[in-house]
Amino acid sequence: MYIQTLMLAAKGLGLDTCPQAAWVPYQEPVIRHLGIPDNESLVSGMSLGWADHAKIESTLVSEREKISEVARFEGF
Ligand SMILES: Cc1cc2nc3c(=O)[nH]c(=O)nc-3n(C[C@H](O)[C@H](O)[C@H](O)COP(=O)(O)O)c2cc1C
């Protein structure tokens, strides 16, 4: 929820994001670089900046379920 809020705030400021947990198994250099204490660990990371829309990876548009498939609105 925290990451989503940060992503929405970034979008509102014209920035792009990409959360990724895939690099967490390789977090040791990040922990060392940022001086993160031994009793803490990373659970996710998030790139923050401006997307390069000329890159092919920026053109991916993932499919979404219809809202009616995942939620039911009553009384609206
Ligand atoms: C907390 C979090 C961690 C994520 N980690 C990864 C990841 O490690 N690898 C990956 O390919 N996508 C990961 N994703 C998904 C991508 O960030 C992104 O949502 C995905 O490329 C699909 O884009 P879409 O959300 O527009 O459908 C993660 C998403 C969240 C919210």
The ligand as an SDF file (V2000), in Angstrom:
LIG
                    3D

 31 33  0  0  0  0  0  0  0  0999 V2000
    5.8140   -4.5420   -4.8030 C   0  0  0  0  0  0  0  0  0  0  0  0
    5.9510   -4.9100   -6.2650 C   0  0  0  0  0  0  0  0  0  0  0  0
    7.0410   -5.6610   -6.6690 C   0  0  0  0  0  0  0  0  0  0  0  0
    7.1840   -6.0240   -8.0160 C   0  0  0  0  0  0  0  0  0  0  0  0
    8.2520   -6.7580   -8.4010 N   0  0  0  0  0  0  0  0  0  0  0  0
    8.3910   -7.1080   -9.6890 C   0  0  0  0  0  0  0  0  0  0  0  0
    9.5130   -7.8710  -10.1260 C   0  0  0  0  0  0  0  0  0  0  0  0
   10.3590   -8.2250   -9.3310 O   0  0  0  0  0  0  0  0  0  0  0  0
    9.5970   -8.1850  -11.4250 N   0  0  0  0  0  0  0  0  0  0  0  0
    8.6550   -7.7960  -12.3320 C   0  0  0  0  0  0  0  0  0  0  0  0
    8.7840   -8.1250  -13.5080 O   0  0  0  0  0  0  0  0  0  0  0  0
    7.5860   -7.0660  -11.9470 N   0  0  0  0  0  0  0  0  0  0  0  0
    7.4340   -6.7230  -10.6690 C   0  0  0  0  0  0  0  0  0  0  0  0
    6.3610   -6.0000  -10.2810 N   0  0  0  0  0  0  0  0  0  0  0  0
    5.3910   -5.5990  -11.3040 C   0  0  0  0  0  0  0  0  0  0  0  0
    5.8850   -4.4360  -12.1290 C   0  0  0  0  0  0  0  0  0  0  0  0
    6.3750   -3.4010  -11.3390 O   0  0  0  0  0  0  0  0  0  0  0  0
    4.7580   -3.8940  -12.9750 C   0  0  0  0  0  0  0  0  0  0  0  0
    3.6450   -3.7680  -12.1680 O   0  0  0  0  0  0  0  0  0  0  0  0
    4.5850   -4.8380  -14.1140 C   0  0  0  0  0  0  0  0  0  0  0  0
    5.6420   -4.6270  -15.0080 O   0  0  0  0  0  0  0  0  0  0  0  0
    3.2650   -4.7200  -14.8460 C   0  0  0  0  0  0  0  0  0  0  0  0
    2.9200   -3.4320  -15.1050 O   0  0  0  0  0  0  0  0  0  0  0  0
    1.4430   -3.0060  -14.7790 P   0  0  0  0  0  0  0  0  0  0  0  0
    1.3760   -2.8660  -13.2730 O   0  0  0  0  0  0  0  0  0  0  0  0
    1.2270   -1.7450  -15.5080 O   0  0  0  0  0  0  0  0  0  0  0  0
    0.5740   -4.1190  -15.2540 O   0  0  0  0  0  0  0  0  0  0  0  0
    6.2070   -5.6210   -8.9500 C   0  0  0  0  0  0  0  0  0  0  0  0
    5.1300   -4.8580   -8.5400 C   0  0  0  0  0  0  0  0  0  0  0  0
    4.9910   -4.5110   -7.2000 C   0  0  0  0  0  0  0  0  0  0  0  0
    3.8020   -3.6870   -6.7930 C   0  0  0  0  0  0  0  0  0  0  0  0
  1  2  1  0
  2  3  1  0
  2 30  2  0
  3  4  2  0
  4  5  1  0
  4 28  1  0
  5  6  2  0
  6  7  1  0
  6 13  1  0
  7  8  2  0
  7  9  1  0
  9 10  1  0
 10 11  2  0
 10 12  1  0
 12 13  2  0
 13 14  1  0
 14 15  1  0
 14 28  1  0
 15 16  1  0
 16 17  1  0
 16 18  1  0
 18 19  1  0
 18 20  1  0
 20 21  1  0
 20 22  1  0
 22 23  1  0
 23 24  1  0
 24 25  2  0
 24 26  1  0
 24 27  1  0
 28 29  2  0
 29 30  1  0
 30 31  1  0
M  END
$$$$
